[in-house]
Amino acid sequence: MAGLWVGAASLISAGRRGQRSPHQLMRSAALWTLKHVSHCSRQHLIVSRNLCSAGYDSNEKTFDKILVANRGEIACRVIKTCKKMGIKTVAIHSDVDASSVHVKMADEAVCVGPAPTSKSYLNMDAIMEAIKKTRAQAVHPGYGFLSENKEFAKCLDADEAVRIAREIGYPVMIKASAGGGGKGMRIAWDDEETRDGFRFSSQEAASSFGDDRLLIEKFIDNPRHIEIQVLGDKHGNALWLNERECSIQRRNQKVVEEAPSIFLDSETRRAMGEQAVALAKAVQYSSAGTVEFLVDSKKNFYFLEMNTRLQVEHPVTECITGLDLVQEMIRVAKGYPLRHKQADIPINGWAVECRVYAEDPYKSFGLPSIGRLSQYQEPIHLPGVRVDSGIQPGSDISIYYDPMISKLITYGSDRTEALKRMEDALDNYVIRGVTHNIALLREVIINSRFIKGDINTKFLSDVYPDGFKGHKLTEDERSQLLAMAASLFVASQLRAQHFQGHENSRVPIVKPQVANWELSIKLNDEVHAVVASNSGPAFSVEVDGSKLNVTSTWNLASPLLSVNVDGTQRTIQCLSREAGGSMSIQFLGTVYKVHVLTKLAAELSEFMLEKVVEDTSSILRSPMPGMVVALSVKPGDMVKSVHCKAGDTVGEGDLLVELQ
Amino acid sequence: MAVAMRVAAAGARLGVVVSGLRVAVRSLCSQPVSINERIENKRRAALLGGGQRRIEAQHKRGKLTARERISLLLDPGSFVESDMFVEHRCSDFGMAADKNKDFTVFGGSLSGAHAQKVCKIMDQAMTVGAPVIGLNDSGGARIQEGVESLAGYADIFLRNVMASGVIPQISLIMGPCAGGAVYSPALTDFTFMVKDTSYLFITGPDVVKSVTNEDVTQEELGGAKTHTTMSGVAHRAFENDIDALCNLREFFNYLPLSSQDPAPIRECHDPSDRLVPELDTIVPLESTKAYNMVDIIHSVVDEREFFEIMPNYAKNIIVGFARMNGRTVGIVGNQPKVASGCLDINSSVKGARFVRFCDAFNIPLITFVDVPGFLPGTAQEYGGIIRHGAKLLYAFAEATVPKVTVITRKAYGGAYDVMSSKHLCGDSNYAWPTAEIAVMGAKGAMEIIFKGHENVDAAQAEYINKFANPFPAAVRGFVDDIIQPSSTRVRICRDLDVLASKKVQRPWRKHANIPL
């Protein structure tokens, strides 16, 4: 009997709850229907359940109008299903989000406050006002923000936290009750760490979620994280929709998810599913929900928590079961019974989801980055690819919200096909203007341990003990990269001489006189001799002595370039091409900086002086964009000067403190 | 003039000057054997410049020799050196040397012979209509030659002035350039510098110390950073010799050969009808919030390629070259990120000089406007913002090349008129829906019109509704259309095609009188 309530932590608070949330509507369910909307105010939440397959029955009346109390991709995702079901939608947004995609997609939009989430997306009064004004009949909270169940949370102080942690037994996990996504989460192995973790987590929780309440729960080392999707209705029915494997995590935030899990056999799957359903039934849960388990290497599984909402990673379940979970949530909320029996729930094929984030994977597997998406193109032209996103070219990724760009989902008849499609999809994804984690995602899905299914929540730190360093090129791959870089360089040099003739132009339409381009390409501090020659778009390139044939359209304006190198089809992205010879090329997910010079220029560059590099041993720069929360030094104590104060917004690389 | 080297032949496009010379050089080959030997010996010595030791010294300073520089700047085989055999006329000091104004030869100081060589090549460049590129690395006048070198300077200055507006002239400062020598780069259209190894000043640190008692290093006084951020003397700085020469190659591809030639059209892979959806959301809703005008420029032009001129000086205005459907265009834009994009003395002068260059060389002008007005204050007024601001106004009004203007947000007051407005003969003037074309912003207007009134908020709302939008200008025909930002590229490309045959006749005059 495995399904233990290891997560006792989350229940500790039960008897000693401080203040109750004033909003009764937050009681466990993922979609709230509103009664008596016309004269407003109190709403409550109707638990829902059903499963329906993606088809939409127009005779089955649900709601006329739903308010989507979220932003970004999940708001768009919910609005899409509402549209399909003929339901009008209301978007809420902060002032900085006024022209974002979810606002454009919705039929109506209401501004609920300024950028910080505590003043907008968590601003209950303004959202209630919006509900009243728009006469929405139901609210879909998505995930995060209001969807989180605050009931279990309570006010603690650090001593109580230590006491509770001891009671559970170390190690424990301290996390924000309102949170998710790894924000405000700390693992503590002793009293001291508990105190620190408590302090930082509550600060982070308060600033990110407007709610500093915390949960403390048992932390199991080295487990797999596998969760069961459940769906219940208001008639006492509940189903389990198979599992999702979410073990690839960094800082307790999921990065790559898939369904089904390569680890579970059908027996374990059924056992977990049945327990999950039993739990849902026990609490009369009536909507889409997720029961999370930790599974050890012997396939023992431990209950972790139940998420009473739609999960970020729900699309993989939709892919293999063919259900539209949002549609089912809406049906169930209206009071319809589930349309499916447990026996109807299939596992069709395999689905993988990668969370594409605006963050730098080379720093702790991902520190947030911000910026404006100067170019953005989703790989939806490829087969078996689904992209859930709430952004468009020109969107801003700001410090105010989660830096997720999109969820990239690929689907195939088996795991191998799904993963191959993911490789292609990642290569064909154009994201410019912000740093992103595609390099890491692509490395994970081609890692041999991952392919074997040998994964746990420590995967990243096990595989990359010294941090993520990008793709390691094999010798063949390196030759391919150099050959493509050389060809690109020559193609652009040749193009630079192609002027269109005016009638009496004195500019000769040049025939290149150079048959062989002798080049010298620097990659990772190694210099390679490369000789390239071309006839039309076909290049013959000799790299360190071996010959490669490279063909492409050499369209220098296109963000994606499909290149054939000795019969292998590669998709590369040339991110920058400077007159001085520097090029950034994204190849196999990783961005490589190469420096291409003619042989002559390379020889002469020997004489160029090395530029003096900034001495960073006595300065402290911000590793990421963000806000300064606290500052514990002042000029004089160990530091020479301080260039920020608490509450400042700083950018990546900004000087914070100069040491003495 | 301190020109280390004047190159009249840059790449195949500029090969025109060179071809004639090639014939001249070849004809020497029919001389008797002994002469041929002498020729060979001289040539070999010439190619070595100041000798191996001096070449090494140059390399040690992180610099290349003139011939190495030229080999990088030009397409292989396209450079034919002229006057390789010219010797300095001054032999009094045993300087019987040879050829090229090269830092390895006599520190590249200017002799009468140098000047003569430079003038010869410039005269020829002007006759055939080919750009002139000067690679400057010189110690100044050759004191030994006395007044003859001074005369040499003036001869070159005169050529610079004569060639101005006839052929593009570019200077790349690759070493010290002091004294009178600085005026040749100053007279050319563009001056680029190499970081850490090049200096430009009238008088060096020692003289400065003795006259004004200021302690200043060469780098502080006249280094690349000083001239590209503070003085505005140089238009851009590059990392080292190689980077500079590669960029120079890139740069002259934007330019026509002469004022008689049209702006070049390069093969273009970027569709001219490409929509740019990211522009629809780029202007923030609050009119006080900044955005980066360079983002707009990158999105609109071909392949996001923009060669910015003076990127670190008077950053409230952006100028530079780009291409639209392959054709070179000059871009002028206000930068809301810096000082709200207002016009001041430095930005007016920077903009004006760029506009005049484009006009002289048939390069169409695209202007992106988001300007709240001229910068107020005593510093600006005492500095003469009136006459300096007038330069930009003058330059735009005078320009007869195709002029397309896009008002992205604010176009207030006199600055609206200045920024290539319809009234200054703009050919196509567009407003985005976010445009506010008015005498001033709503807040400022309230303080004047409704001073002391109670219901200022309502009045402000009314003002915004009435004036802070594109309609008042559109109904009067001051903007030709209100366009969706995403269609900006399509519209500009189409207009430039139509305007390619634009011809404007101005009344004859000796020359105009810009308020200098």
Interface residues (C-beta under 8 A of the other chain):
Chain A: D95 A98 S99 R372 L373 S374 Q375 Y376 Q392 P393 G394 S395 R495 A496 Q497 H498 F499 Q500 H502 S505 R506 V507 P508 V510 Q513 V514 N555 L556 A557 S558 A579 G580 G581 L597 T598 L600 A601 L604 S605 F607 M608 L609 K611
Chain B: G11 A12 R13 G15 V16 H59 K60 R61 G62 K63 L64 E68 S71 L72 D75 P76 G77 G129 D196 T197 F238 E239 N240 D241 I242 D243 C246 N247 R249 E250 F251 N253 L257 D261 P262 P264 I265 R266 E267 C268 H269 D270 P271 P277 E278 L279 D280 T281 I282 L285 D295 H298 S299 D302 E303 G326
